[in-house]
Amino acid sequence: MVIGAIKFTDKYFGSVICRLLALFKSGKTPNLETPKRILAMQLWGIGETILTLPALDALSKNYPNAEITLLATKRNQDVYHNKGFKIITLNLNPFSIINFTLRNYKKYDLVADMEEYLNVSSIISFFVGKYNVGFSHGARAKLYSKKAVYNDRQHCAQAFLDLARALGISCNSSALSKLNFDAEDETFVNDFLNKNNVKKNDFLIGIAPGAAESAKSRMWPLENYIKLIGELIKKPNAKVILIGSENEKILSAEIIQKLNGKNSRIVDSIGKLSLKQLFCLMEKLNLFIGNDAGAMHMAAAQGAKTIGLFGPNLPVRFAPYGKGNIAVYKGKICEFSPCINVHKGEVPDCLYSKNSEDYQKCMKNIKVRDVLKEISWVI
């Protein structure tokens, strides 16, 4: 199912199902005894999945003897690779969802629904969990044993930690846990860098000019990235590595074409690395610059100095998490910012017309000099 169809089905049919199931929910909240089996769910974006890691670490530490299973999708499952959890991959289609639900009916003592908006996750948690916890907004909230208020004036990582706190767990975290990869991933990345003449003393700068298909308005204008890269590759030993997914190859092609003659300082990895190989690459970067998207959170998790560019969404919610990382935001110029509110299911394209001069007003307001100012201390 395409993303639009999934969202439409979940919004209109899922909310009806939630309200119907709520009629059969006992008015008495069950007691949560020490759970032996825990299920946690995150079924959508890679960036948000990365931000669940501190909350999952808190659950693991508080219930050290519990078997923790993570329900993910093919899209985001590698975020949980080799974390000590069992991983089940779910396809977001009715057959897969019903099959999983029937096979695991009331199997789990505790279900932590880490989806901020999708109804399907609450429906699954209702059937497979004896006790469940989730966020307190929407029809989905009627199905939870325990609820946490989604505070959109704090970082999303803290919002996920609030789910653990709702269970009485005392926890906090100021950093993300590292993303894991295998030895063969590192071998592949090393070979890739060697083939592209990357040396040990090179200052590696990752640039991710794209964004997930659900909100392309988060993208800083490509001409700004081209100007920025032109400045960055003037620095001694600096090499820029372009980062992105297969469907973003057109971006790297245009960047390299516009910077013709300077290509030896630019390495194009867009569409050439798997997710786990990207985790490995991010660990080797000295600096990362990118839009408010999954690659930015990967870089922050892997310890690269990270600069995120924001407009449709607020840095207070999704800035690169961790000490020393920076969010550049000049969206106050736009009357609609923030127009992206993930917890409300609001992920529109820019609310200005594409033919309007104001289209992507908030992102256009970030100038190349603004970014160069933030990185002057690094390079």
C-alpha positions in Angstrom: 0.0 0.0 0.0 1.3 3.5 -0.8 1.8 5.9 2.1 -1.3 8.0 1.2 -3.6 5.0 1.2 -2.2 3.8 4.5 -2.8 7.1 6.1 -6.2 7.5 4.7 -7.3 4.0 5.8 -5.8 4.5 9.2 -7.4 7.9 9.8 -10.9 7.1 8.7 -11.4 3.4 9.3 -8.9 3.1 12.2 -10.6 5.8 14.3 -14.0 4.1 13.8 -12.6 0.8 14.9 -11.0 2.4 18.0 -14.3 3.9 19.1 -16.1 0.6 18.6 -13.5 -1.4 20.6 -13.6 1.2 23.4 -17.2 0.1 24.0 -15.9 -3.3 25.0 -13.0 -2.1 27.1 -13.4 -2.6 30.8 -13.9 0.5 32.9 -11.4 -0.8 35.5 -7.7 -0.3 34.7 -5.9 -3.6 35.3 -2.9 -3.7 37.6 0.5 -3.9 35.9 2.5 -6.7 37.5 6.2 -7.2 36.7 6.0 -8.1 33.0 7.7 -11.1 31.6 6.9 -10.3 28.0 6.9 -6.7 26.6 6.0 -5.5 23.1 7.0 -2.1 21.8 5.9 -0.6 18.5 7.1 2.0 16.1 5.9 1.5 12.6 6.8 4.6 10.6 9.7 7.0 10.1 13.4 6.1 10.6 14.1 9.4 12.5 11.4 8.8 15.0 12.4 5.2 15.4 15.9 6.3 16.4 14.4 8.7 18.9 12.6 5.8 20.7 15.9 4.3 21.7 16.3 6.1 25.1 12.8 5.0 26.1 13.5 1.4 25.1 16.8 1.5 27.1 14.7 2.7 30.1 12.2 -0.2 29.7 15.1 -2.7 29.4 16.8 -1.4 32.5 13.7 -1.3 34.6 12.5 -4.8 33.5 15.9 -6.7 33.1 14.3 -10.1 33.2 11.6 -9.4 30.6 11.7 -10.6 27.0 11.3 -7.4 24.9 10.0 -7.7 21.4 9.9 -4.8 18.9 7.3 -4.6 16.2 8.7 -2.6 13.3 8.4 -2.5 9.5 10.9 -3.4 6.8 11.5 0.4 6.5 12.8 0.9 10.0 13.7 -2.5 11.5 17.5 -2.0 11.1 17.4 0.8 13.7 16.9 -1.9 16.3 19.6 -4.2 14.9 21.6 -6.0 17.5 20.1 -4.2 20.4 19.3 -7.3 22.4 15.6 -7.2 21.4 13.6 -9.7 19.4 12.4 -8.0 16.2 9.1 -8.8 14.4 8.6 -7.2 11.0 5.0 -6.2 10.1 3.7 -5.3 6.7 1.2 -2.5 6.9 -1.6 -4.3 5.1 -4.8 -5.8 6.6 -3.8 -9.4 6.2 -0.4 -9.0 7.9 -1.9 -6.9 10.8 -4.8 -9.4 11.4 -2.5 -12.4 11.2 -0.1 -10.9 13.8 -2.9 -9.9 16.1 -4.7 -13.3 16.0 -1.4 -15.2 16.5 -0.4 -13.0 19.5 -3.8 -12.4 21.2 -3.0 -11.3 24.9 0.5 -12.8 24.6 2.2 -9.7 26.0 2.0 -8.5 29.6 2.8 -5.0 28.6 2.6 -3.2 25.2 4.3 0.2 24.7 2.7 1.9 21.7 5.3 4.4 20.5 3.3 5.6 17.6 2.2 9.2 18.0 -0.7 9.2 15.7 -1.5 5.9 13.9 -4.7 4.2 15.1 -3.6 0.7 13.9 -0.9 0.5 16.6 -3.4 1.1 19.4 -5.8 -1.5 17.9 -2.9 -4.1 17.9 -2.0 -3.2 21.4 -5.6 -3.6 22.6 -5.7 -7.2 21.4 -2.2 -8.5 22.0 -1.5 -6.8 25.4 -2.9 -7.4 28.8 -1.8 -3.9 29.8 -0.8 -1.1 27.3 0.5 2.4 27.4 0.3 5.1 24.7 -0.3 8.8 24.1 -3.5 10.4 25.4 -4.8 12.1 22.2 -7.3 10.9 19.6 -9.8 8.0 19.5 -6.8 5.6 20.0 -6.3 6.8 23.5 -9.6 5.1 24.6 -7.8 1.7 24.2 -4.9 2.2 26.6 -4.6 1.1 30.2 -2.2 4.0 30.9 -1.7 7.3 29.0 1.0 9.9 28.6 0.3 13.4 27.4 2.2 14.2 24.2 4.0 17.4 25.0 4.9 19.0 21.7 7.0 21.7 23.4 9.7 19.2 24.3 12.0 17.0 22.3 10.3 13.9 20.8 12.9 11.7 22.5 11.5 13.0 25.8 8.0 12.4 24.7 8.8 8.7 24.2 10.5 8.7 27.6 7.2 10.0 29.0 5.6 6.7 28.1 8.1 5.0 30.4 7.5 7.6 33.0 3.8 6.9 32.8 4.6 3.4 34.0 6.4 4.8 37.1 9.9 4.5 35.6 12.3 7.2 36.6 14.4 7.9 33.5 16.1 10.5 31.4 18.7 10.7 28.7 20.6 13.5 27.0 22.0 11.3 24.1 20.9 8.6 21.7 22.4 5.1 21.8 24.5 4.2 18.8 23.1 2.4 15.9 24.6 -1.0 15.1 26.0 -2.5 12.0 27.9 -5.7 11.1 31.5 -6.3 10.1 30.6 -6.8 6.5 28.9 -3.4 6.5 32.1 -1.7 7.7 34.2 -3.6 5.1 31.8 -2.4 2.3 32.0 1.2 3.5 35.8 1.2 3.8 36.1 -0.2 0.3 33.7 2.4 -1.0 35.7 5.2 0.6 39.0 3.8 -0.7 37.6 3.6 -4.2 36.6 7.2 -3.9 40.1 8.3 -2.7 39.1 9.2 0.8 42.1 9.4 3.0 42.5 9.0 6.8 43.3 12.7 7.4 40.4 14.0 5.3 37.8 16.1 7.1 34.6 14.3 6.1 31.4 16.3 5.8 28.1 14.5 5.2 25.5 16.4 3.3 21.9 15.0 3.0 19.9 17.3 0.7 16.7 15.2 0.6 13.8 14.4 2.9 11.3 11.6 3.2 8.5 11.5 0.6 5.9 12.5 3.2 7.2 16.1 3.6 9.4 17.4 0.8 8.8 20.9 2.0 11.4 20.2 4.7 14.1 20.4 2.0 16.5 23.4 2.0 16.6 24.7 -1.7 19.1 22.7 -3.7 20.8 25.8 -5.0 21.7 26.7 -1.4 23.3 23.2 -0.8 25.3 23.7 -4.0 26.6 27.1 -2.8 27.4 25.7 0.6 29.2 22.7 -0.8 31.2 25.0 -3.0 32.4 26.8 0.1 33.1 23.7 2.1 35.3 22.0 -0.5 37.6 25.1 -0.4 38.7 24.0 3.0 42.0 22.0 3.3 41.4 18.2 3.4 37.6 18.7 3.3 35.6 16.1 1.4 31.9 16.2 1.1 29.9 12.9 1.0 26.4 13.2 -0.4 24.0 11.0 1.5 20.5 9.9 0.6 18.2 7.2 -0.7 17.8 5.6 -4.1 15.0 8.0 -5.1 17.2 11.0 -4.4 19.9 10.3 -7.1 18.6 13.2 -9.1 19.8 15.5 -6.3 23.4 14.3 -6.3 23.5 14.4 -10.1 22.5 18.1 -10.2 24.9 19.0 -7.4 27.8 17.3 -9.1 26.9 18.8 -12.5 26.7 22.4 -11.0 30.0 21.9 -9.3 31.8 20.6 -12.4 35.6 20.6 -12.1 35.5 20.1 -8.3 34.1 16.6 -8.3 37.2 15.0 -6.8 36.2 16.6 -3.5 32.7 15.3 -3.6 31.8 11.6 -3.0 28.3 10.5 -4.1 26.9 7.8 -1.8 23.3 8.5 -2.6 21.4 5.2 -3.3 24.7 3.2 -3.0 24.6 2.2 0.7 22.1 0.1 2.8 20.7 1.5 6.0 23.2 -0.3 8.2 26.1 0.8 5.9 24.9 4.4 6.3 25.1 3.9 10.1 28.7 2.9 9.6 29.5 5.8 7.3 27.9 8.3 9.8 30.3 7.1 12.4 33.2 8.2 10.3 32.0 11.8 9.6 33.5 14.8 11.3 30.4 16.9 10.5 26.9 16.4 9.1 24.6 19.0 7.6 21.1 18.1 6.5 17.3 18.7 6.6 15.0 17.7 9.4 14.9 14.1 8.3 16.1 10.6 9.3 19.7 11.0 8.1 20.1 13.9 10.6 19.1 11.7 13.5 21.4 8.9 12.3 24.3 11.3 12.3 23.5 12.5 15.8 23.2 8.9 17.1 26.6 8.0 15.6 28.4 10.9 17.3 29.0 13.2 14.3 28.7 16.9 15.0 25.3 17.5 13.5 23.6 20.6 12.1 19.9 20.3 11.2 18.0 22.8 9.0 14.4 23.5 10.1 11.3 25.3 8.9 8.0 23.4 8.7 8.8 21.7 12.1 10.2 23.0 15.3 13.8 22.2 16.6 12.4 22.0 20.1 10.7 18.8 18.9 13.1 17.3 16.5 16.5 19.0 16.7 19.5 16.6 16.4 19.6 15.1 19.9 22.8 15.3 21.9 25.4 17.8 23.2 27.0 20.1 20.7 24.5 19.5 17.9 22.8 22.5 16.3 19.5 23.3 14.8 19.1 26.3 12.4 15.6 27.6 12.4 14.3 30.9 10.9 10.7 29.8 10.5 9.2 32.6 12.6 8.9 34.6 9.3 6.2 32.2 8.2 2.7 32.5 9.7 2.1 28.7 9.3 5.3 27.4 11.0 5.1 24.8 12.4 2.7 23.3 9.8 4.0 19.8 10.5 2.6 18.3 13.6 3.3 14.6 13.5 1.3 13.7 16.6 -1.8 15.2 15.0 -1.2 13.5 11.7 -0.5 16.8 10.0 2.3 16.4 7.5 1.3 18.7 4.6 3.3 20.1 1.8 4.0 23.8 2.2 0.7 25.6 2.9 1.7 28.3 0.4 1.0 27.5 -3.3 3.9 26.0 -5.2 3.5 28.9 -7.7 3.8 31.4 -4.9 6.9 33.3 -4.0 6.2 32.3 -0.4 6.4 28.6 -1.2 8.9 27.1 1.3 9.3 30.6 2.8 10.6 29.2 6.1 13.4 27.1 4.5 14.3 29.8 2.0 14.9 32.2 4.9 17.9 30.1 6.0 20.8 31.6 4.1 24.1 29.9 3.2 25.9 32.4 5.5 23.7 31.3 8.4 25.0 27.7 8.1 28.6 28.7 7.5 28.4 30.8 10.7 27.4 27.8 12.7 30.2 25.6 11.4 33.1 28.1 11.5 34.2 26.7 14.8 34.3 23.2 13.5 36.3 23.6 10.3 
